[in-house]
Amino acid sequence: MVTSAEPSPRVSAPVDVHPMRTLWLLSIAHAVNHAQAVLLPLVYLKVIDEFGVTVQTIAFLSAIGSFAAGIIQLSYAALTRVVARRDLLVAGGFLMGGGFAAQAAANTFGAFSIANVASRLGSSPQHPVGNGLLAEQFPAERRGFAISAHIAGGNVGTVVVALAGAWLILNAGWRVTVVVFGLPAVIVSVGILLFVRERGTDRDAAIAHGSVRDAFRLILRDRNHFWIYLTSVLGGGGRGLGVVNLFALLYLTKVIGLDDQTSGFMYGVLIVLSVPMPLVAGWLSDRLGRKPLIVGVYLGGAVGFALFILVGSSLVGLWLGIVVMGLFSFAESPQLQALLADVAPSAIRDVSFAAYFTLAFGIGSLWTALYGGIVDRVGNSAGLPIVFWLMAATFIAAAVTTLPIQGHGRAEAQTRRAGEADLF
């Protein structure tokens, strides 16, 4: 197991970092990031009709974007040693916003795809670099809830889409909509550039500890890291944004045949639940421990996936499935990230997060490609139910792989409770 003992880094000049200001700005940037992720399935429905592509093609585009954005996150293990986290976040925000808006100019599906993937690449620093910055600025007893607040704040963007995204596409068209949701990413990046500072203590500790290769060797020897990484890859099979929201909407429209208004309302409710649930889960994990909370979330999510399919075309049953999926499928990721922040000392934190998000969003994104292949092979009516059964299976498997992680139960949670009340 990785210990908390760390080398003595060189002392950087004191910097007034204002952690809450950092949290607010990162949360706003995260809100834009999530807004784009949630808007894309609605845009994809229009793109399917306009460019005459198939569901499988869209699934593969989504998988390629997720894979590219995931794999590039590995580079932040080294880049954070030579480039300030703030600057990486700013550059990413400009690319994310510019690429998303540039989709509006596409007159072919190929051009749309290039802008789409570029925007996804721009979103890549948000999680590994942003969480590393928060973990540096917030003490351990406040870190779990801070990361959950970051995720929940990001999910506010999903609510914006739920309330306005479908309406804007319907009334202004998808091209205007992607511009409207792309420009805020550029604006908030300017805010991060002007108002976010960092101490650089993690960078100093990392350099003092040794090379990036040394940090990877340490991670590879640590059993807790292994089980967290494996859990994240398995959990990616049913992760809320990018997986559940995409295939739930496809199932409701392509299999059940619901009208745009009803399916859009159900989709909105699913997305709205992504805001409070990470906060609730973070609050509970500080009391009950990370591990039992994560296991419970995975098992609850598996029940939601199964219920969604078993109810058939019953509107009451579908609503129940939507609610259960919304309660559980968005809560697991921030808690795994908080658990990783607990496990990884500052000297290897950036490497640890880089590897985690590469696996979670890079390798984990291959689930989407697999699901797209299944749908293409057997058709929407048979394939999409299979997809949800596989989601349930991946969540059960993830619950099992959480069990070997040592510590981080109820006793460890007591050390974090004192600082929670003054987070906000």
NORUR-V736598 format. One record per run of one state. SS is the DSSP state (hx for helix, st for strand, lp for the rest). FROM is the first residue (numbers start at 1). TO is the last residue. If there is no record, write none. Layout:
[[SS/FROM/TO] [SS/FROM/TO]]
This chain:
[[lp/1/18] [hx/19/51] [lp/52/54] [hx/55/79] [lp/80/84] [hx/85/105] [lp/106/108] [hx/109/122] [lp/123/124] [hx/125/137] [lp/138/139] [hx/140/172] [lp/173/173] [hx/174/195] [lp/196/200] [hx/201/209] [lp/210/211] [hx/212/221] [lp/222/222] [hx/223/238] [lp/239/239] [hx/240/255] [lp/256/259] [hx/260/288] [lp/289/289] [hx/290/310] [lp/311/314] [hx/315/328] [lp/329/331] [hx/332/343] [lp/344/345] [hx/346/363] [lp/364/365] [hx/366/378] [lp/379/379] [hx/380/402] [lp/403/409] [hx/410/417] [lp/418/424]]
